[in-house]
Amino acid sequence: MKTKHSLEASDVKAILAAAEAEARANGWAVTIAVVDDGAHLLGLLRLDGASASTAQMAPAKATTSVLGRRESKVYEDLILGGRITMLSAPGMQAMLEGGVPIIVDGDIVGAVGVSGVKSDQDAQIARAGIAAIL
């Protein structure tokens, strides 16, 4: 049997705080979502000025990342490269850059999804949040 890491409430708070700091430092109004390894929402922060749609997009990006076990950008790149059949992949809710898995000792323990600015900036914010706990 294998011992498995998992996110704790303190981890989620640290991720959200660090991601928020990155977003604010750049003047970006975004929503930040943290999910566990089963894609269950653990934390959500919608910054002032972030559009309402980002509150649904951020968790969807995180879900896509954790279920696919990779950054959501991988799927966006596949689709842009012509593999449009990926659009029918079950469970994949938002195949856009901005979902980043949280990997601890080779295990995916969750993911962070961000929505509200350019996709690469969303991913930048997600990575900044994850860096707070790794």
C-alpha positions in Angstrom: 0.0 0.0 0.0 1.2 3.5 -0.8 1.1 6.5 1.5 -0.5 9.4 -0.3 0.0 13.1 0.2 -3.0 15.4 0.3 -3.7 19.1 0.5 -4.6 20.5 3.9 -6.6 23.7 4.6 -3.4 25.5 5.4 -2.0 24.6 2.0 -5.1 25.9 0.2 -4.9 29.2 2.1 -1.2 29.6 1.3 -1.8 28.8 -2.4 -4.7 31.3 -2.6 -2.6 34.0 -0.8 0.4 33.6 -3.0 -1.6 33.5 -6.2 -3.5 36.6 -5.1 -0.3 38.4 -4.3 1.0 37.6 -7.8 -2.2 38.8 -9.4 -2.3 42.0 -7.4 1.4 42.7 -8.1 0.5 42.7 -11.8 -2.8 44.5 -11.5 -4.8 41.5 -12.7 -8.4 40.9 -11.7 -8.8 37.1 -11.7 -10.5 34.2 -10.0 -8.3 31.5 -8.4 -9.5 28.0 -7.7 -7.8 25.1 -5.9 -9.1 21.5 -6.3 -8.0 18.2 -4.7 -6.9 15.1 -6.6 -10.5 14.2 -7.2 -11.3 17.6 -8.7 -13.3 18.7 -5.6 -13.2 22.4 -5.0 -11.2 23.3 -1.9 -10.9 27.0 -2.3 -12.0 29.8 -4.6 -11.1 33.5 -4.6 -12.6 36.0 -7.0 -10.8 39.3 -6.9 -12.6 42.6 -7.2 -13.1 43.4 -10.8 -12.9 39.8 -12.1 -15.8 39.0 -14.4 -18.5 36.6 -13.3 -17.6 34.0 -15.9 -14.1 33.6 -14.3 -15.8 32.0 -11.2 -16.8 29.1 -13.3 -13.8 29.0 -15.6 -11.1 28.8 -12.9 -12.4 25.7 -11.3 -13.0 24.1 -14.7 -9.4 24.7 -15.7 -8.2 23.2 -12.4 -10.5 20.2 -12.9 -9.2 19.6 -16.4 -5.6 19.8 -15.1 -6.1 17.4 -12.2 -8.2 14.8 -14.1 -5.8 14.9 -17.1 -2.8 14.8 -14.8 -1.1 17.7 -16.7 -1.4 21.4 -17.4 -4.6 22.3 -19.2 -2.4 24.0 -21.9 -1.5 20.6 -23.2 -5.1 20.1 -24.3 -5.4 23.6 -25.8 -2.2 22.9 -27.8 -3.6 19.6 -29.1 -6.8 21.3 -30.2 -5.0 24.2 -31.8 -2.8 21.6 -33.6 -5.9 20.2 -35.2 -6.9 17.4 -32.9 -10.5 18.7 -32.4 -11.7 15.3 -31.2 -10.2 16.3 -27.9 -13.3 18.6 -27.5 -15.3 15.5 -26.7 -13.0 14.1 -24.0 -15.1 13.3 -20.9 -14.5 15.2 -17.8 -12.4 17.8 -19.4 -14.2 21.1 -18.7 -11.9 23.8 -19.9 -9.1 22.9 -22.3 -7.5 26.3 -22.0 -4.2 27.3 -20.5 -4.4 28.3 -16.8 -4.8 24.9 -15.0 -1.7 23.7 -13.3 -1.4 20.4 -11.4 0.2 20.3 -7.9 2.7 17.5 -7.8 4.3 16.3 -4.6 6.9 13.5 -4.8 5.6 12.5 -8.2 1.9 12.4 -7.1 -0.7 14.8 -8.3 -2.4 16.1 -5.1 -4.6 18.7 -6.7 -4.5 21.6 -9.2 -4.9 25.4 -9.4 -7.0 27.0 -12.0 -6.9 30.7 -12.8 -9.1 32.8 -15.1 -9.3 36.5 -15.9 -6.3 37.6 -17.9 -4.3 36.1 -20.8 -3.9 32.4 -20.6 -0.2 32.5 -20.0 -0.7 35.0 -17.2 -3.4 32.8 -15.7 -0.8 30.0 -15.6 1.8 32.3 -14.1 -0.5 33.1 -11.2 -1.3 29.4 -10.7 2.4 28.6 -10.6 3.1 31.4 -8.1 0.4 29.9 -5.8 1.8 26.4 -6.0 5.3 27.6 -5.3 4.1 28.8 -1.9 3.7 25.2 -0.7 6.5 23.4 -2.6 
